[in-house]
Amino acid sequence: MRRFAAVPLMLVSAGHAKGDIPAALSREKERHPGISYTYGRPLGPHPALLRVLERRLAQAVDPSWDPAEVTVLLVGRGSTDPDANAEVFKAARLLWEGRGYAAVETAFVSLAKPDVPGGLDRCVRLGARRVVVLPYFLFTGILPDRVRHQTEEWAAAHPETEVRSADVIGPEPELLDLVWERYEEAVKGDLRMNCDSCVYRIALPGFEDKVGLPQQPHFHPDDDGHHHHGHHHGHGHAHSHAH
């Protein structure tokens, strides 16, 4: 085998995905002349992962609860990389869209603010009475345990707020399929834009009617009239963005 694809088993692209893994791959290429590799994308925030997160929420809430009365606190790993932290906010927004929850707020367990208690305080300030803390982690471990522990401590000090803890994503079938999809992308060199969360390609809740629609060139209010900014999204997986 002279050619391989590496897929980061990670939700966001932070220090490990941006630095450590590429460095390790480069080092191995020097040690083994003649090999080549392609490097795949991180896993989130793919619609398949959002479906699993939605399932974890459903497992955590009381069946009698109205989603419109539930605020979700999505808790990420936290990083010194603002881009990585922003990815968690993107996942939170995509999870909120079309699912009927009162809000999906964001917090981090380390290296970034708000922390879990701060995130819960924010939910209450926004009027939350029922909060589900949802860990944005693939697997169990020290940090998800810390999220649950900090949630329990906060809940004990705030009995007026109903707080539930959801489970991590875990080794679900969707995760296996997604890793394989990222592998196929990398092998074929099918490097994409943000197609995983594009309403013209993926049936996002509440936007299902947009899938496959051709996009006509449109004008922005601040355009000078000479620059056309057009998008076309076909029925297949291809996107082309013309400028």
Secondary structure, DSSP 8 states (H G I E B T S, - for coil): --EEEE----SS-SHIIIIIHHHHHHHHHHHSTT-EEEE----TT-HHHHHHHHHHHHHHS-TT--GGGEEEEEEE---S-HHHHHHHHHHHHHHHTTT--SEEEEEESSSSSS-HHHHHHHHHHTT-SEEEEEE--SS-SHHHHHHHHHHHHHHHH-TTSEEEE-----S-HHHHHHHHHHHHHHHHT---SSGGG-TTTS--TT-GGGTT-----B--TT--SS--BEEEE-SSS-EEEE-
